[in-house]
Each structure stands twice: as structure tokens, then as C-alpha cells.
């Protein structure tokens, strides 16, 4: 994103905070829709492991 001018490269220290914020919003969305955030993540990881031929 910095290469495209959409992320100020001098503010790279904000990345950890932005990742945390995104994760928090995803957890809130899961809760509000009656889904388990943990189960959603685990299911995704298992799917990718199968896709790439790795054991879960």
C-alpha cells in the first residue's frame, strides 16, 4: 500500500494497531451474527492447510 501511496510509509509503526483494530472488528461482527470468532478462524486455517496439503 505504501508503494501505491495509500499507506504512509513513515507511519509503519501504526500497522500493529491497524491489524489489532481489524481483528477486533471481525470479532465483533462474528459475535453480533452469532458466530464463534475462534471457530471461524480455525475453520479457515484448516481449509488452507488442506488446500496446501498440510496436516491440520
N, C-alpha and C positions, 0 to 999 in steps of 0.2 A: 504494500500500500504506500510505503514511503517513496518507492520508485515512481509511482503514478501521482504523487503529490496529494494523496488522500490521508496520509498519516504523517504528522510532523516528526521527522526522524530525531529531532532534538528532544522530543518528549517520549522517547522509547521507554523511559522508566515508568510510564503510565500503563504499559502493556499488561503487567501483572494485575493491576487494578481493573482494567477493562475485561480481562479474562474472568476475574472473580465476579464482576458485575454481570456478565453474560451468563455465567453458571448460576448465579443467584436467580436471575430472571427465569431461566429454564426450570429451576426447582420450583419456583412459584407457579409457573404455568402448569407443571405436572401436578402439583397439589390441587390447584383450582379445577383441574379437569379430572380429578380422581385417579390419577396415575401415580405409581411409585417412581420417583426420580431414579432411585437406585436400580430398580428393575429395568427401567428404560435404558440406562447406561449399560447395565450388564448384558441385556439382550443385544444391544448394538455391538458391543465388544465381541460377544460370542459369534454374531453374524460375520463380522470382519475376520475373525480368526478362522472360521470355516471357509470363507471366501479366499483367504490367502493360504489355506492348507495347514493351519497351525492348530494344535490341540487347545481346547478351552481350558 
